[in-house]
């Protein structure tokens, strides 16, 4: 039993040591602010949207694009209506977007849809491309702020990810708080330190030059955003971050939907490491901290979780078979998970306090969901384990709630 207890302690210490640098990110992001170095130059952009049966929400995104304070003649919107059976294409055309209807039940996923869309537009007309999901909403100055960072010389840029429905329940709040932390305390610190940031799902820009150098868009794993990030970082690209370009997306509210989505993400992390792990490790040995950072973001949780689970299952079975006393072992497990819970709670608390004004829901919900955040994150444990053994395919997340930006911002009006 002592052996199992010590293994639990070692696993916890190992996890803490590998991830401790992220605690150092917190003061860096609070103290050191990125500044624009160059005079902003107006560039021409193509906005890319992959949509599948999104007629309920995509109109709101297109309206928020029209309301940008950036010159409208320098922005074109392209939508791939991917295997749609509703009126997504009609809604987009009625709002002036260029629409390509794709019907392919074999090559399924956002990566394939983006590739098809890029192959159907005149790429040479644009300096850069921005990718959004159909449920997104953009702050009015989004394009202007991204253009400033692009003018600074960054060829790939991610932005500040906020949520439309933070206050719905503990699931949507769990997602939202994690993305706020990722924006402020991961990408914010990386940008301040001159390291590469990470693209997360949507709300990112890449230049035409990057697209040409990589021979087009060829990212088709379950987490194409992470694959895109790792491919660039291992190639020496420094991805930038624009904290003043804010967009909002809708988070799942049902656990079954959340499980399916995060299972795909976890499986996708494993795919990315299998395909790019060698390049990441070579980058680490060459002294690339960004490669180490990206490795820590896609691998340790799953590996250490499975190692801890197997260790404790074997230990419990052995203890029960020999003397029937497993109390001390379970106490060790409780101590380990209590430490993890406390760590996650502190991270959530810091994010809630510093991003309070950016969380759009009543104050009592902000407090409540800070306490539920560790429980949400703990559900990743069975998800990580399942991802090792269960195949996860790409399935769309349905969005049916139409919402304007003004409605999102009014949610905390009671404060």
Secondary structure, 3 states (H helix, E strand, C coil): CHHHHHHHHHHHHHHHHHHCHHHHHHHHHHHCCCCCCCCCCCCCEEEEEEECCCCCCHHHHHHHHHCCCCCHHHEEEEEEEECCCCCHHHHHHHCCCEEEEECCCCCCCHHHHHHHHHCCCCHHHCCEEEEEECCCEECCCHHHHHHHHHHCCCCEEEEEEEECCCCCCHHHHHHHHHHHHHHHHHHHHHHHHCCCCCCCCCCEEEEHHHHHHCCCCCCCCCCHHHHHHHHHHHCCCCCEEEEEEEEEECCCCCHHHHHHHHHHHHHHHHHHHHHHHHHHHHHHHCCCHHHHHHHHHHCHHHHHHHHHHHHHHHHHHHHHHHCCCCHHHHHHHHHHHHHHHHHHHHHHHHHHHHCHHHCCCCHHHHHHHHHHHHHHHHCHHHHHHHHCCCCCCCCCCCCCCCCCHHHHHHHHCCC
